[in-house]
Amino acid sequence: MNPDSREAQWAAWMHLAIAGDAAAYQELLQALARWLRVIVRSRALRAGGGELDVEDAVQETLLAIHLKRHTWRRGEPVGPWVAAIARNKLVDQLRRRNRRAELPLDDLLESQLADPAGQTDASDGHDVARMLESLDGRQRQIVQLVAIEGHSSREAAGRLGMTEGALRVALHRSLKALADRLRKGAP
């Protein structure tokens, strides 16, 4: 599929998803997930990240898309908006892993242009709370500490009395569970 027709399809699905069409939303998230894995993998490898960083950043990006879909501007392409979110999530992921995230200045500028507001609104907190309630207690704590509060995996593991490796695996599984729920249209 060429980029123009891909953008047109994504925009159509996004319009339908915002209007409440769960099937269109599922199609959009599945298409974006495939595309995100390719672009995030490329950027992660250039920045010294690994496969866990890729999947975590993709899952966090999908969650952010769900929470921020109302910020997408109708008539604007979906791809640059999603790419900006993915870039930010990857940088956050690499920072949490104590890796130095180096992205070209052009990428950072493009990111800011695609999402200049960087704003939240009151409904975001409600959506996050609903999503977190769908996880069991331990998963909810892990996502809260790492993905929402921004603690490093080392800090979160220490707080929860687990190894850093076990926390990373649990975080990955928790984010995957949230992404699966999003794809199915569940809150």
N, C-alpha and C positions, 0 to 999 in steps of 0.2 A: 504494500500500500504506500503510495507516495505521501510525503509530508503534508501536502495541502488537503488531500482527502482524509488523512488520519486526523488532522486538526478539525476538519468539518464534522467528522464522526464523533470525536470527543466532545466538541461543543454541543452537538445535538444531544448526546447522552447526558451531558452536564445540565442542560436546560431541563430535560425530562426528570433527571434525578432531583434537582432543586424543587421541581413541581411535585415530587413524591413518588415517582415511578421507581420502585425497588429493582425491577428487572434491568432497567437502563442503568441504574446505579451500579449494580453488580457487573454488568458488561464493562462499564467505564473503569471500575476498580481493577478488574482482571486485565484489561488492556494496559492500563497505566502500570500495574505491577510488572508485567513483562517488559515494558519499555524502561521502567525505572531500574530494573536489575541490570540492564545493559549499561545505562549511563552512570549509575552509581558505582558499578564494578570498575569501570574505566577510571573514574575519578578517585576511587578508594585506592586502587593499585598505584596510581601516580603519587598519591599522598602517603603511601606506606601502609595502608590498611589491608585487612584480609577479608576472607569470605564472611566471617561473623559480623564484621563491620558493615559489609554490604547488606546482608539480610536485615540486620537491626535497623539500619538507616532506611531501607525500603519500607519496613513495617511501620516505623515511626512516621515516615512520610505519608503513608496511606492513612494513618490515624489523624495526622494533621490535616490532610485533605478533607477527611470527614468533618473535623471540627471547624475548619475554615472555609468550607465550600461556599458559604454565603459571601465571602470576600472576593470571590472570582467575579470579574466585571464582564457582564454580557457583551459580546462583540469582540472581546479580546481573545487571543489564542490561549488554549489550555496548557499546551506544552511548556512555554516559558514560565508560567505561573507555577506549575508542578516542579519544573527543574529548579526554580529558586527555592522552593520548600525543601526539595531533596538536598540541594547544596548545603543549606543551613543545618539540616538534620545530620548530614554526613560530617560536617565540621564539628557539631556537638558530640557526635559519636566518637570521633577521633580524639577530641579533647578529653572525654570521659575515660578513654583508654590510655590517657597520658601520652598520646602521640601528638606530635606537632602537625597541625593541619595546614598545609600550604596549597592554596588554590590561586591560580592566576588572578591578578587584579581585575581583568576583564570579567571573570566569572563573578567576582564580588559585586562589581558595578552592575552587571546584568541582573544579579539577584535583587539588588536594591530597586532597580527600575521595575522589575516584574512584580514586586510586593512592597511598594513604597510605604504603605500605611503601617504594616507590622503591628496592627492593632488587634485587640481582642474586644469582644463585647460580652455582656453579661450572660448570654446564652452559652458561651464557650465553657464557662465553669459548670453549668448545668449538664452539658453534654459530657464533659470529662467525668463528672461525678457519676453519671448514669453508666458510662462505659466501665469505670473502675468497679462499680457495684456488681458488675457481671463476672468479675474475677473472684477466685477464692481469696481468703485473707492474706496468705503469704505472697501470692502473685500481685495482689493489690498493693502491698507494702513495697515490693520491689519496683513496680512501675512508678509508684508515687515518688520514691526516693531518687531513682535514676532518670526516668523520662520526664517527670514533671518538675521535681525540685532541682534536678541537675547535679546530684551528687555523683562522684566518681564511683566506679564499681568497687574499688577498694574500700571507700568510706561506707557505702551501703552494705557491703559484705560484713564489715566490722560491726555495724549497728545491728545487723540481723543474725550475727553469730554463725556465718557460713563462709566457705572459701570463696575467693573472687571468681574462680572458674565455675563453681556451682551457681553463683549468682548470675553470671553471664548466660549460662545455659537456661536458667529459670527466666531471666529477662527475655531472652529470645523466644522461649515457649509462650510466655505471657503476651508478648507483642503479636506473635503469630495467632494466638487465640483471639485477641482483639480484632486483628485484621480479618480472620475468618468470620467473626460475628458481623463485621462491617460489610463484608462481601455478601452475606446472607440477608443484609438489611436489618439486622437486630440492633437495638440501641446498645 
